[in-house]
Amino acid sequence: TFLAPEGSWVKEGDLLVQLESAKYEIGVQESRSSLDVAEAQQSRAQADLQAQLYKEEAAKKQYEALLELQKKGFAMPSEVEEARLAYLELQSKTGAFRAAVDQERASVGLASKTLDQVKRKLAANAVYSPMDGLVVYALVGNPEEGRKVEVGLIPYEGQPLMELPDISTMQVLTD
């Protein structure tokens, strides 16, 4: 979308090339949305785990209370056994809730890495001059045609777009 004018003098850090970045800007927005969704799901899974831990704690207290009552003769063994099984069932469910939290945490990590990757690609769409120099466009296509890089060209990966030759060592041969 932008090329520094051929023949112009650029300083280190000047913008040389700006590539089309709309798809990466959209990708950043989509990745950010995915990260927000993953974080919300992680929060929900964490809240579900916390609620499960409260249920487990309540079942544990009920079981322990029934044990004390059984020792005093006020609770039947079947009631104690039922409370114990309910407590064990809740303990096993807690493990599933913990796994869900771990899974959502991994989803957040993946979404975060994806967002970082798309941001890096977006940042790579601008090429800055590594040194002071004279802008010379690269030839594209058949060398005999002498066609040079221009705005609107869709470059392939690794294609030279321009050079900044060291003019302090250039030699000219003329007639």
C-alpha positions as CSV (number, residue, x, y, z in Angstrom):
1,T,0.0,0.0,0.0
2,F,3.0,2.3,0.4
3,L,6.6,2.4,-1.1
4,A,9.2,5.0,-0.3
5,P,9.8,6.9,-3.5
6,E,12.5,5.4,-5.7
7,G,15.6,7.6,-5.7
8,S,14.7,9.2,-2.4
9,W,17.2,9.3,0.5
10,V,16.0,7.6,3.6
11,K,17.4,7.6,7.1
12,E,17.6,4.6,9.4
13,G,14.1,3.9,10.9
14,D,12.2,5.5,8.0
15,L,9.2,3.6,6.6
16,L,10.1,1.9,3.4
17,V,7.2,-0.5,2.7
18,Q,3.7,-0.8,4.2
19,L,1.9,-4.0,3.2
20,E,-1.9,-4.5,3.2
21,S,-2.8,-5.2,6.8
22,A,-6.6,-5.4,6.8
23,K,-6.7,-9.2,7.2
24,Y,-4.3,-9.0,10.2
25,E,-6.3,-6.2,11.8
26,I,-9.4,-8.3,11.5
27,G,-7.4,-11.3,12.8
28,V,-6.3,-9.3,15.9
29,Q,-10.0,-8.4,16.6
30,E,-11.1,-12.0,16.1
31,S,-8.2,-13.3,18.3
32,R,-9.0,-10.8,21.0
33,S,-12.6,-11.9,20.9
34,S,-11.6,-15.5,21.2
35,L,-9.4,-14.7,24.1
36,D,-12.2,-12.8,25.8
37,V,-14.5,-15.8,25.3
38,A,-11.9,-18.2,26.7
39,E,-11.3,-16.0,29.7
40,A,-15.1,-15.8,30.4
41,Q,-15.3,-19.6,30.1
42,Q,-12.4,-20.0,32.5
43,S,-14.1,-17.7,35.0
44,R,-17.3,-19.6,34.7
45,A,-15.4,-22.9,35.2
46,Q,-13.6,-21.4,38.2
47,A,-16.9,-20.3,39.7
48,D,-18.5,-23.8,39.1
49,L,-15.5,-25.4,40.8
50,Q,-15.9,-23.0,43.8
51,A,-19.6,-23.9,44.1
52,Q,-18.7,-27.6,43.9
53,L,-16.1,-27.2,46.6
54,Y,-18.8,-25.6,48.9
55,K,-21.1,-28.5,48.2
56,E,-18.3,-31.0,48.9
57,E,-17.5,-29.2,52.2
58,A,-21.2,-29.2,53.2
59,A,-21.5,-32.9,52.5
60,K,-18.3,-33.6,54.5
61,K,-19.7,-31.7,57.5
62,Q,-23.0,-33.5,57.2
63,Y,-21.2,-36.9,57.1
64,E,-19.0,-36.0,60.1
65,A,-22.0,-34.8,62.0
66,L,-23.9,-38.0,61.3
67,L,-20.8,-40.0,62.5
68,E,-21.0,-38.1,65.8
69,L,-24.7,-38.7,66.0
70,Q,-24.2,-42.4,65.3
71,K,-21.7,-42.7,68.1
72,K,-24.3,-41.3,70.5
73,G,-26.9,-43.6,69.1
74,F,-29.0,-40.9,67.3
75,A,-28.2,-41.9,63.7
76,M,-28.7,-45.1,61.8
77,P,-25.7,-46.7,60.0
78,S,-27.6,-46.5,56.7
79,E,-27.9,-42.7,57.1
80,V,-24.2,-42.4,57.8
81,E,-23.4,-44.7,54.8
82,E,-25.7,-42.6,52.6
83,A,-23.9,-39.4,53.7
84,R,-20.5,-41.0,53.2
85,L,-21.4,-42.0,49.6
86,A,-22.9,-38.6,48.8
87,Y,-19.6,-37.0,50.1
88,L,-17.5,-39.4,48.0
89,E,-19.6,-38.7,44.9
90,L,-19.1,-35.0,45.3
91,Q,-15.4,-35.5,45.7
92,S,-15.2,-37.3,42.4
93,K,-17.3,-34.5,40.7
94,T,-14.8,-32.0,42.1
95,G,-12.1,-33.7,40.1
96,A,-14.1,-33.2,36.9
97,F,-14.6,-29.5,37.8
98,R,-10.8,-29.1,38.4
99,A,-10.1,-30.7,35.0
100,A,-12.6,-28.3,33.4
101,V,-10.8,-25.3,34.9
102,D,-7.4,-26.7,33.7
103,Q,-8.9,-27.1,30.2
104,E,-10.2,-23.6,30.1
105,R,-6.9,-22.3,31.4
106,A,-5.2,-24.1,28.4
107,S,-7.8,-22.5,26.1
108,V,-6.9,-19.1,27.4
109,G,-3.2,-19.8,26.9
110,L,-3.8,-20.9,23.3
111,A,-6.0,-17.9,22.5
112,S,-3.4,-15.6,24.0
113,K,-0.6,-17.1,21.9
114,T,-2.8,-16.8,18.8
115,L,-3.4,-13.2,19.5
116,D,0.3,-12.5,20.0
117,Q,1.1,-14.3,16.8
118,V,-1.4,-12.3,14.7
119,K,-0.1,-9.1,16.4
120,R,3.5,-10.0,15.3
121,K,2.3,-10.6,11.7
122,L,0.5,-7.2,11.8
123,A,3.7,-5.5,13.0
124,A,5.7,-7.2,10.2
125,N,3.6,-5.5,7.6
126,A,5.7,-2.4,7.9
127,V,9.3,-2.5,6.8
128,Y,11.6,0.2,8.2
129,S,15.0,1.2,6.8
130,P,17.9,-0.6,8.7
131,M,20.3,2.2,7.6
132,D,20.6,5.5,5.8
133,G,20.5,5.0,2.0
134,L,19.1,5.6,-1.5
135,V,15.9,3.7,-2.4
136,V,16.2,1.5,-5.5
137,Y,13.3,-0.6,-6.5
138,A,13.8,-4.3,-7.4
139,L,12.9,-5.7,-10.8
140,V,9.9,-8.0,-10.9
141,G,8.9,-10.6,-13.5
142,N,11.1,-11.1,-16.6
143,P,14.3,-9.1,-16.2
144,E,14.2,-8.1,-20.0
145,E,11.0,-6.2,-19.4
146,G,12.6,-4.0,-16.7
147,R,9.4,-3.8,-14.7
148,K,9.9,-2.5,-11.2
149,V,8.1,-3.0,-7.9
150,E,5.0,-0.7,-7.6
151,V,2.2,-0.1,-5.2
152,G,-0.6,-2.7,-5.6
153,L,1.9,-5.5,-6.4
154,I,1.1,-8.7,-4.5
155,P,4.6,-9.9,-3.5
156,Y,5.5,-13.5,-2.7
157,E,7.3,-14.4,0.4
158,G,11.0,-13.6,0.2
159,Q,10.6,-11.4,-2.9
160,P,13.0,-8.5,-3.0
161,L,11.1,-5.2,-3.1
162,M,13.9,-2.6,-2.9
163,E,17.5,-2.2,-2.0
164,L,19.5,0.5,-0.2
165,P,22.9,0.3,-2.0
166,D,26.0,1.7,-0.3
167,I,26.7,4.6,-2.6
168,S,30.0,5.4,-1.0
169,T,31.5,2.5,-2.9
170,M,29.6,2.7,-6.2
171,Q,31.5,3.1,-9.4
172,V,30.2,4.5,-12.7
173,L,31.4,3.4,-16.1
174,T,30.5,5.9,-18.8
175,D,31.4,6.8,-22.3
